[in-house]
Every structure is written in structure tokens, then in C-alpha cells.
């Protein structure tokens, strides 16, 4: 399942042209922006659970379309059950058509296959990879470009070095699957995980050598790995923007909330939002810009604050 860098980039280009041509003639396609604003359903899911709010899906999509967002990242099991089986063409097509009807692209999914990609048991890792492959095929069927991955679960009876080796092996295989489908596999680590430090992140990037493998930049998690000083861009510079394939942007204040890094609307936290954007821009990041509103009380407000900050940055000369 290995794919060359040239072959992977060619696949990505073909997939992009196919996605663009799939829109109907009656839909207007706005000029492609260097950063494409998007929302994540994970924010609405977590807000509904933590703050006991109700967010009908069609209400979210109508609002996102009206406010000028271009894409949506899906989360499994919310709001209407698990991802469809990739072989259920009717359900996959219906789901894609729903988002198309609002002028929105399903650009990414948060994968959640059973099992641990770092498990000491090869059978468990194989189960995880099988589930990842099915979710990746579903993602491709609805037009995605990105499959997000989160290495949750216990360490088990193994050393950290052994777990990292197992994780990198699983992620290399996952990247090959996604690359063959014309997508990238993007990883994120955060405080509640076994893997949650700068050293772990660097080891993962060093151990997975595949052009379809990238990282997710979430400033709140990078802040925790950088000493919770509200300077996540320092770690981003050390890691290298070229390793980033997906941005889940948020402000932060250096604290933990509900077990992980606190996410805040841009301007509600303590980090330098513009400096973070400048580092991403000067490092060459172009693509989707999802505003991560995990466990914010009002994900509508937090998403809009992020979008306005992004637009202000782009409009002011990106400095």
C-alpha cells in the first residue's frame, strides 16, 4: 500500500478536481481562499453534553452557510449515530448531498475506530487498522481530504518506547491507506493521552515516514506541551509548520477544562492569536482552517470569533 510522493500529490490533485466538478451548475462556487474557514461538529457535540444544550443539525448547517463557512468536520456518533458503512452508497450519497445543499464541504472526519493503535497486542492493532480503513473509505465517499486520528487508550504492559514503535507502525499503515484514497492522515495528541509531550510528538513525526502523514495544529494542546505559558507558536516553530496538514484553531488560557486543554473563542484567551496565524502563514500552511470549539458554552460565538480573527489577519496583510 506504499505510495510515492509524486503519486500521492497526483491523487490529491485528481481528487480536488473531482470534488469541484461534483457541484451542480446551480451552485455558485466562491473563489478559493488560502485559508478556508470551517466548523467542527465536535464543538456542538461537547457543548450539548457539558452545557445541556440542543443543536439541531440543520440549524447548524444553515447558520454555517449563512455566516460564510465553507466546510464541516464530522464527528462519529453525533448527532445521528455512527458514520455510515462505506459500502452503503445510498446513505453516503444522501449525507454528502445534505451538506452540498447548504454549500458546505465535508472536508474532514474525526476517526474513532475500536482498539488502540499502540496496543501491545498485534490483534488489537489490526482491529484498529481495519476500522480506520472503513472510516477512511467512508470519508473519501463524502468528499473528505483529511482523516483525523487520536491515539487514546492506556499504555498497557509495555514500555513507552515499545508503544511509540507500535503507534508509528500503525500510523504508517494508516497513512498509506489514506494516501491511496487521496487524503491525508493527521494526528493530534493532548493532555489525557498516554502520548502528550513534545518528545512524544517529535518521536511520532520521526517514526512515521509517509507523505500522507501530517499533524494537527491545535494551539491549546501545543500550549500545554510548551509549558502552559500561552505561547503555543513557540512549539509550532520547533516542530515545523511543514509537518502540519490540518488546523483546529482556538484561543487558550493555559488551563485544563473537562480533562483536556481549555478551548476558547479568539480574543477570549491569553495567547497572541495573530502571531499564531503569522507563524502558520509564513511557514506555508494553506488549506482548511477549522475553529475548534470543544467544550465552549456557545460554539456559534466561538466559531465566529475565530473566523473574524482569521479574516482580519488575511485582510491586514498577514502581519
C-alpha positions, 0 to 999 in steps of 0.5 A, a space after each residue: 500500500 506504499 505510495 510515492 510522493 509524486 503519486 500521492 500529490 497526483 491523487 490529491 490533485 485528481 481528487 480536488 478536481 473531482 470534488 469541484 466538478 461534483 457541484 451542480 451548475 446551480 451552485 455558485 462556487 466562491 473563489 478559493 481562499 488560502 485559508 478556508 474557514 470551517 466548523 467542527 461538529 465536535 464543538 456542538 457535540 461537547 457543548 450539548 453534553 457539558 452545557 445541556 444544550 440542543 443543536 439541531 443539525 440543520 440549524 447548524 448547517 444553515 447558520 454555517 452557510 449563512 455566516 460564510 463557512 465553507 466546510 464541516 468536520 464530522 464527528 462519529 456518533 453525533 448527532 445521528 449515530 455512527 458514520 455510515 458503512 462505506 459500502 452503503 452508497 445510498 446513505 453516503 450519497 444522501 449525507 454528502 448531498 445534505 451538506 452540498 445543499 447548504 454549500 458546505 464541504 465535508 472536508 474532514 472526519 474525526 476517526 474513532 475506530 475500536 482498539 488502540 493503535 499502540 496496543 501491545 497486542 498485534 490483534 488489537 492493532 489490526 482491529 484498529 487498522 481495519 476500522 480506520 480503513 472503513 472510516 477512511 473509505 467512508 470519508 473519501 465517499 463524502 468528499 473528505 481530504 483529511 482523516 483525523 486520528 487520536 491515539 487514546 487508550 492506556 499504555 498497557 504492559 509495555 514500555 513507552 518506547 515499545 508503544 511509540 514503535 507500535 503507534 508509528 507502525 500503525 500510523 504508517 499503515 494508516 497513512 498509506 491507506 489514506 494516501 491511496 484514497 487521496 487524503 491525508 492522515 493527521 494526528 493530534 495528541 493532548 493532555 489525557 493521552 498516554 502520548 502528550 509531550 513534545 518528545 512524544 510528538 517529535 518521536 511520532 513525526 520521526 517514526 512515521 515516514 509517509 507523505 500522507 502523514 501530517 499533524 494537527 495544529 491545535 494551539 491549546 494542546 501545543 500550549 500545554 506541551 510548551 509549558 502552559 505559558 500561552 505561547 503555543 507558536 513557540 512549539 509550532 516553530 520547533 516542530 515545523 509548520 511543514 509537518 502540519 496538514 490540518 488546523 483546529 484553531 482556538 484561543 487558550 488560557 493555559 488551563 485544563 477544562 473537562 480533562 483536556 486543554 481549555 478551548 476558547 473563542 479568539 480574543 477570549 484567551 491569553 495567547 497572541 492569536 495573530 502571531 499564531 496565524 503569522 507563524 502558520 502563514 509564513 511557514 506555508 500552511 494553506 488549506 482548511 482552517 477549522 475553529 475548534 470549539 470543544 467544550 465552549 458554552 456557545 460554539 456559534 460565538 466561538 466559531 465566529 470569533 475565530 473566523 473574524 480573527 482569521 479574516 482580519 489577519 488575511 485582510 491586514 496583510 498577514 502581519 
